């Protein structure tokens, strides 16, 4: 499986009304982590953790692969021309429901989401989007990486870094929805100590499993005691380490 992303991708639509575009133009130019919902909820200073350099990816061929804080417009402009090549999916023939994003949806992402851009020098090669689900839960909504950069272990080191940030800032859990056929991502989340906590069938994304990573020993112990029989091996690992190792 290629390193495509968590679950199925969301579809960004660009504003169709000129007035709406103008209204957000200044916001997008000045949009920084200070305005993110996660910053306001958890008092999270994202700037202390970024830019993040991808370990082991500095060479003559790839001199500087980093992850940087980004914006709605950057992510939207990246996904629009690259969706088909990243996901190898024809929106005209897919059995899932596809639709143009509404202004309400665009406003939701502007108001609620956090945006991260994978960079090769100045070139954007991938994006990740997440958002708070509530006061205790962070949702990993999507990661998309260009085909030529997939299968190079770019995503996993950053994912561990992001989970560490959330754990250090009193977030109780992180969640993601993934198709069980996406074996690469299932394997990554399993190594990071995620548990399957639910299943969903929808007209938009098909069948997906909900994966949850607990940052609190109390919460994870309660879950395992209720739903997992036998040896609880993951409790022997450090829950504060996103990699699941001591």
Beta strands, then each sheet from edge to edge (+ up, - down):
strand 1: 52-53
strand 2: 65-69
strand 3: 113-120
strand 4: 123-132
strand 5: 137-145
strand 6: 173-178
strand 7: 195-202
strand 8: 206-214
sheet 1: 1+ 2- 3+ 4- 5+ 6+ 8- 7+
end
